[in-house]
Structures are given as structure tokens and as C-alpha cells.
Amino acid sequence: MAETIAMPKLGFDMAEGTLVRWLKREGETVQKGEVLAEIETDKATVEVEASVAGTIRRLIVAERSTVPVGAPIAILGTPDEPIDVLPAGQAAAGEPAPRAASPAPAPATTPAVGTSPPAGGDPTASGNLTGGVRASPLAHRLASERGLDLKAIAGSGPAGRIVKKDVLGASLAPAVPSGPGETLPLTRLRSAIGRRMLASKQQIPHFYLSIDVDAERLADTREQLNSSQPEGSKLSINDFIVKASALALRDVPGLNASLAGDSILRHAQVNVGVAVAVEDGLLTVVVRDADTRPLLAIGQEIREMVGRARQGRVRPEDVEGSTFTVSNLGMFEIDHFIAIINPPEAAILAVGSLRATPVVRDGQLAPGLRLKVTLSADHRVTDGAEAARWLQALRSRLEHPLSLLL
């Protein structure tokens, strides 16, 4: 039976996405999980995978078209199976046609959807853009946002492919000054962050609670575990915090919740989002079922998702479904800050840096190691006493880090 591939919804406020390019052509056979296309959202460039194995019978949407969430973009089926879909580029009766994305790439020579590529190989698979330029999707987007011509940029990737650092390097070229300063256009990601954070501060009654955590055992346990781990697999303090937050949410489930109209929805899964700094903004990658995952597995998954996010190649499951978020600025030597809640979640944890400080033990001053964390919570969903119990549970887990390994 034919299977329709639809524009995925990545985040509760996503309304549309731009199909950057197809990685497969009509008539090709694909396996379940193979990447079919790259979709650009307000947050990132995301790879769309085949949900079933089959033959691509129809590519409904042309490259660089923007279509609403849920709209069909492709049809998978068997080679001889009859299908009933409209020709590519046409809209069903009563539905708006997909609109071209802005800015659009250089015109004229891009093959139409479903046609064969030019002689000499598949330009889609190799990363070719209009005019025969090889570039990654992220490089394409950055060049478009900065008004740069990819043909004028030398590529340092395989086979001369233009990658992110090439575009950023070209962006540093001296510009002719005009007026008292420089006006930079908002990127799609920065615009999306602005909309979400403004709505969050205006619509959610935030309240804030801060605690100090004795981090000496935490630092010692991390050092002992990392001594036996190879480079590239070492745990960060943030990995411990994600695991501890997840277990605290299991202990105090009232914060693992969202407001749903006149009701409060307590989520069955504990999915912890991790804020990641990317070019021009911020993304949240999601560790699913973080309360049941081993600590080492959490660390490995976060590293992989952060890598994909910074390359602009996240997967849909990387960025959707979080029920709570951790935002850590400790690596920037920030002692303390307050984070804005990421809707529709009910709370977010802001984490500062480990700091050496004098402490009182048994009536005597002694050197100590402390970590300050601040919880921002939605007063419609929870209150101060419940949020304080959650912070107590978090502190207990972090001050007894062996509990995170059980």
C-alpha cells in the first residue's frame, strides 16, 4: 500500500518548512530509515527519513518550496502499484499551493522534480547546487542569509565542497563601511527565538528558585569515571546534571508537565532537552527517557546530537518532544543566570560554573567546590513548595553522584 511522506512537525509552534533538496529521485528504491530529503525549519536543517521501505513513486514538492506542516511531499509504494496523487507542484482543491522560499537560489538550471540529473553523476547526492557548485545545506543557507555568492567561495571540503567554515571565512572579508554602524538582518533561527521567548515572558508567570550544590563528590566521581574512558567519550558535568534532573522529575513529577487548556498534562516520559549554542542562535536537543538511560549512554547521545546540531543536520527526533530543559553556561565561567521557560514545558534549569569557594565545615573554614543552579517555573502548573522539593531532589542526586550510576 502506498505510503505518504508528509512535512514533519518539529516543535509545537512550527507551521511550515522549506524543502531544501531531495536526496533521492523518482523510481529509486529506498530502505526504511534512509534519508529522503533535507528540510529547513526556523531552527535547523533536518533530515527526513523514509518511514517504510519501497520505491519512490512521486516527489510532490519541488526543491526550495515552503509547505505547511502535514502537507504531503512524497509517495512511497511498490513499482506497479497504482497511486492517486496530484502532479508535482499542484495543490489539492481548497488547499494553498506551496510557495517558493525566500531567498531563492540562482534560477534556471536546477532539474525539475522527478527528472534525471545531468550527465556526470547525481548532483543532489554529491551536494551540487545551481551552477554546479558543491556545498553543504548549512553552507547554502548561511551564504543565502549573508548575501554571498557561493561561486566566489573556495571550498575546503571533499572534492572542493563548500562547508560552513568556508562561508564564515568569506563573511569576515572587509566590508565598505556605511553610516554610523552595521545593520544585520535577522536569521530565521534568531527570529524564531525572539518570537518564542517574547511569548514565553509575556504569557507564562515565571518564578525563580536558586540553590548551591556541594559539587566535590560530583567532580571526583566524574574524574574517576573519565580516567577509564577514551578521548571523545568522557563525561561532562552537564551529563550528570541531565541524568540527575531526569531522576528528580521522576521523584517530583509535577514539574514534568505542561498546561493543556484547563488541564495539566503530566507526561509519561521524562525527555530532557539540552540547550545548545549554534551559529546565530540556540537549539534544544532532546534525551528521551533520560530517567532510565545509563549515564554513559546519555553522554554519548548528547555528543552526537550536539555535533549534528552544529553541522545543521539534526534529525526530527533530535529536537522534538522535550518535557523539561537544562541550560548550562558553566563552560563560559558564568556563576549564575536565569533562563526563560521553553514552551510548552513547565520549567527550565539554569546551570552556572563549578567554583572554588571557602565553606564552613564543623565550624571551621575549609576550601570547597560549589555549583549554583536556578529553576524557572510556570506558576500556572506548579508552585514554590513543589519546585523547592524538586530542587532538593536534584541536590541530593548531585551530592551523591553514585546514585546516578545505578
C-alpha positions in Angstrom: 0.0 0.0 0.0 1.3 3.4 -0.9 2.7 5.5 2.0 2.5 9.3 2.0 5.5 11.2 3.4 4.4 14.5 5.0 6.2 17.6 6.1 7.1 16.8 9.7 6.2 19.0 12.6 9.3 19.8 14.6 8.2 21.7 17.7 4.8 22.8 18.9 4.9 26.2 17.1 6.2 25.0 13.7 3.7 25.8 11.0 5.7 25.2 7.8 9.1 24.1 6.4 11.2 24.6 3.3 12.3 21.5 1.3 15.9 22.3 0.7 16.7 19.4 -1.6 15.9 15.8 -2.5 18.5 13.1 -1.9 16.5 10.5 -3.8 14.8 10.5 -7.2 11.5 9.1 -8.5 11.9 5.4 -9.3 14.6 4.8 -6.7 14.2 2.0 -4.2 14.8 3.1 -0.5 15.0 1.2 2.8 13.3 2.2 6.0 15.4 4.9 7.7 17.2 6.1 4.6 17.3 9.9 4.2 15.0 11.2 1.5 15.3 15.0 1.8 16.6 17.9 3.8 14.0 20.2 5.4 14.8 23.7 6.7 12.8 25.0 9.6 13.2 28.1 11.7 15.6 26.1 13.9 17.8 23.9 11.7 18.2 21.9 8.5 16.6 18.5 9.3 17.0 15.2 7.5 13.7 13.4 6.7 13.9 9.6 6.7 11.7 7.1 4.9 9.2 5.6 7.3 8.9 2.4 5.3 10.9 0.6 2.6 9.7 1.0 -1.0 10.0 2.7 -4.3 9.7 6.5 -4.7 6.7 6.8 -6.9 6.2 10.6 -6.7 8.1 13.6 -5.4 5.2 16.0 -4.9 7.1 19.2 -3.8 9.8 20.9 -5.7 13.1 21.9 -4.1 13.2 25.3 -2.3 9.4 25.2 -1.9 7.8 26.1 1.5 4.9 24.0 2.5 2.7 23.7 5.7 3.2 21.0 8.3 1.4 17.8 7.4 1.3 18.5 3.7 2.3 15.5 1.5 5.8 15.8 0.0 6.4 12.3 -1.5 4.7 9.0 -2.1 6.4 5.6 -1.5 4.9 2.3 -2.8 5.6 -0.7 -4.9 6.8 -0.3 -8.5 3.5 -1.5 -10.1 1.1 -0.1 -7.5 -1.4 2.5 -8.8 -1.3 5.8 -7.0 -3.7 8.7 -6.8 -1.8 11.9 -6.3 -1.7 15.3 -8.0 1.2 16.2 -10.3 4.2 17.7 -8.5 3.8 21.3 -7.7 0.0 21.3 -7.8 -2.2 21.7 -4.7 -5.4 19.8 -3.8 -8.7 21.5 -4.2 -9.2 24.1 -1.4 -5.5 23.9 -0.3 -2.9 26.6 -0.9 -0.1 25.7 -3.3 3.4 25.5 -1.8 5.1 28.8 -2.1 8.7 29.4 -3.1 11.1 30.0 -0.3 12.8 33.4 0.1 15.6 34.0 -0.7 15.6 31.6 -3.7 18.7 30.2 -5.3 20.1 31.3 -8.6 17.5 30.4 -11.3 17.2 28.4 -14.4 19.3 25.3 -14.3 18.0 23.2 -11.4 16.4 20.0 -12.7 12.7 19.7 -12.2 11.5 17.2 -9.6 11.4 13.7 -10.9 13.7 14.4 -13.9 17.1 12.7 -14.4 20.2 14.6 -13.3 22.7 15.9 -15.8 25.4 13.6 -17.2 28.3 13.1 -14.9 26.5 11.9 -11.7 23.8 12.8 -9.3 24.2 16.4 -8.2 21.7 16.0 -5.4 23.6 13.2 -3.8 27.0 14.9 -4.1 25.9 18.3 -2.7 25.8 20.2 -6.0 23.8 23.4 -6.1 22.7 25.5 -9.0 25.5 26.2 -11.5 27.5 23.1 -10.5 28.7 24.5 -7.1 29.2 21.8 -4.4 28.1 23.0 -1.0 26.6 21.6 2.2 23.0 22.6 3.1 24.3 24.6 6.0 26.8 26.5 3.8 24.0 27.1 1.3 21.7 28.6 4.0 24.5 30.7 5.6 25.6 32.1 2.2 21.9 33.0 1.4 21.5 34.7 4.7 24.7 36.8 4.3 24.1 37.6 0.6 27.2 35.8 -0.5 27.7 34.2 -3.9 28.8 30.6 -3.5 30.6 30.6 -6.9 33.0 33.2 -5.4 33.9 31.0 -2.4 36.6 28.3 -2.5 35.6 25.0 -0.9 37.8 23.1 1.6 35.7 20.0 1.9 35.9 16.8 -0.1 36.1 17.3 -3.9 36.1 21.1 -3.3 32.8 21.0 -1.4 31.9 24.3 0.3 31.3 23.9 4.0 30.3 26.1 6.9 33.9 27.4 7.7 34.3 28.5 4.1 31.2 30.7 4.2 32.1 32.1 7.6 35.6 32.9 6.4 34.2 34.7 3.4 31.8 36.6 5.7 34.9 38.1 7.5 36.1 39.9 4.4 36.2 43.6 4.9 33.0 45.5 4.0 32.8 49.0 2.9 31.5 51.0 6.0 28.3 52.9 5.5 26.8 55.2 8.1 27.4 55.0 11.9 27.0 51.2 12.2 26.1 47.9 10.6 22.6 46.6 10.1 22.3 42.8 10.1 19.1 41.0 9.0 17.5 38.6 11.5 18.1 35.0 10.6 15.1 32.6 10.6 16.5 31.0 13.8 17.0 34.3 15.6 13.5 35.4 14.6 12.0 32.2 15.9 13.9 32.5 19.2 12.7 36.1 19.6 9.0 35.1 19.0 9.1 32.2 21.4 10.9 34.0 24.2 8.8 37.1 23.9 5.6 34.9 24.1 7.1 32.9 27.0 7.8 36.0 29.1 4.5 37.7 28.3 2.3 34.7 28.7 3.9 32.5 31.4 4.1 33.7 35.0 7.7 32.8 35.8 9.0 32.4 39.3 12.6 31.5 40.2 14.4 29.5 42.9 18.2 29.1 43.4 20.3 26.7 45.4 24.0 25.9 45.9 25.1 22.3 45.4 28.2 20.8 47.1 30.0 19.6 43.9 33.1 18.0 45.4 31.9 14.4 45.1 30.4 15.1 41.7 33.8 16.4 40.4 35.7 13.5 42.0 33.3 10.9 40.5 33.5 12.4 37.1 37.3 12.4 37.2 37.4 8.7 38.3 34.9 7.6 35.5 36.7 9.6 32.9 40.1 8.1 33.8 38.9 4.9 32.2 37.2 6.4 29.2 38.8 7.0 25.8 39.1 10.5 24.4 35.8 11.5 22.8 33.8 9.5 25.3 34.5 11.4 28.5 31.5 12.6 30.6 30.8 16.3 31.2 29.3 17.8 34.3 26.3 18.5 32.2 25.7 14.8 31.5 25.4 14.3 35.3 23.0 17.2 35.6 20.8 15.9 32.8 20.6 12.5 34.5 20.0 14.0 37.9 17.3 16.3 36.6 15.5 13.3 35.0 15.6 11.3 38.2 14.4 14.4 40.2 11.5 14.7 37.7 10.6 11.1 38.4 10.7 11.9 42.2 8.7 15.1 41.8 6.6 14.5 38.6 4.6 17.8 39.0 7.4 19.6 37.1 7.4 17.1 34.2 4.2 18.6 32.9 2.6 21.1 30.6 -0.5 23.3 30.7 -3.2 21.9 28.3 -6.1 24.3 28.2 -7.9 24.0 31.5 -5.9 20.9 32.5 -2.4 20.0 33.5 -0.8 17.2 31.4 1.8 15.2 33.4 4.0 13.4 30.8 4.6 9.7 31.0 8.1 10.1 29.5 10.9 12.1 31.0 12.6 13.7 28.0 15.2 16.3 29.0 16.1 19.0 26.5 19.7 20.3 26.4 20.2 23.9 25.1 23.0 24.0 22.5 24.7 27.1 21.1 24.7 27.1 17.3 25.6 29.6 14.6 23.3 32.7 15.1 21.3 31.2 18.0 20.2 28.3 20.2 18.8 24.8 19.7 17.4 22.3 22.1 18.3 18.6 21.6 16.4 16.0 23.4 17.5 13.0 25.5 14.4 10.7 25.6 13.6 8.6 28.7 16.6 10.2 30.4 15.5 8.8 33.8 16.0 5.2 32.6 19.1 5.7 30.3 22.6 4.8 31.6 24.8 7.9 32.3 27.4 6.9 29.7 24.7 6.4 27.0 23.3 9.9 27.8 26.7 11.5 27.4 27.3 9.7 24.1 23.9 10.6 22.7 24.3 14.3 23.7 27.6 14.5 22.0 26.2 13.0 18.8 23.2 15.3 18.7 25.2 18.4 19.5 27.6 17.5 16.6 24.6 17.2 14.2 23.1 20.4 15.5 26.2 22.4 14.9 26.6 21.0 11.5 23.0 22.0 10.7 22.0 18.4 10.1 19.7 17.4 13.0 17.1 14.7 12.8 13.5 15.2 13.7 13.8 13.1 16.9 16.8 15.2 18.0 14.8 18.3 18.6 11.2 17.4 19.4 9.4 16.1 22.4 11.2 17.6 25.4 9.3 17.8 28.7 12.0 19.8 30.6 15.1 21.7 29.6 18.6 22.2 31.1 20.6 25.3 30.0 24.2 25.3 31.1 26.5 28.3 30.7 29.1 27.0 33.2 31.7 26.4 30.4 31.7 30.2 29.9 32.5 30.8 33.6 29.1 32.2 34.3 28.4 31.8 38.0 24.6 32.3 37.9 21.8 33.3 35.5 18.1 32.9 35.0 16.7 31.1 31.9 13.4 31.7 30.1 11.0 28.7 30.0 10.8 26.8 26.7 7.0 26.5 26.0 5.1 24.3 26.4 7.3 23.0 29.2 6.6 24.0 32.8 10.2 24.6 33.9 13.8 25.1 32.9 17.1 24.7 34.9 19.9 27.3 34.5 23.3 25.9 35.5 26.4 28.0 36.4 30.0 27.0 36.6 31.8 25.0 39.3 33.5 27.5 41.5 36.1 27.0 44.3 34.9 28.9 47.4 35.5 28.8 51.2 32.9 26.8 53.1 32.2 26.1 56.7 32.6 22.5 57.9 32.2 21.6 61.5 32.6 25.2 62.5 35.8 25.7 60.5 36.6 27.4 57.2 37.7 25.0 54.5 38.1 25.0 50.7 35.0 23.8 48.8 33.6 23.4 45.4 30.1 24.7 44.7 27.6 24.8 41.8 24.7 27.3 41.7 21.6 26.3 39.8 18.4 28.3 39.3 15.0 26.8 38.4 12.5 28.9 36.4 9.0 27.5 36.7 5.5 28.2 35.5 3.2 29.3 38.4 0.1 28.1 36.5 1.5 24.5 36.6 3.4 24.4 39.9 4.2 26.4 43.0 7.1 27.3 45.2 6.9 24.4 47.6 6.8 21.8 44.9 9.6 23.5 42.9 11.7 23.6 46.1 11.1 19.8 46.6 12.3 19.2 43.1 15.5 21.2 43.8 16.1 19.3 47.0 15.8 16.0 45.0 18.2 17.4 42.4 20.7 18.4 45.0 20.5 15.0 46.7 21.3 13.3 43.4 24.2 15.5 42.5 25.7 15.4 46.0 25.5 11.6 45.9 26.6 11.0 42.3 26.9 7.2 42.6 23.1 7.1 42.7 23.2 8.3 39.1 25.1 5.1 38.1 22.6 2.6 39.5 
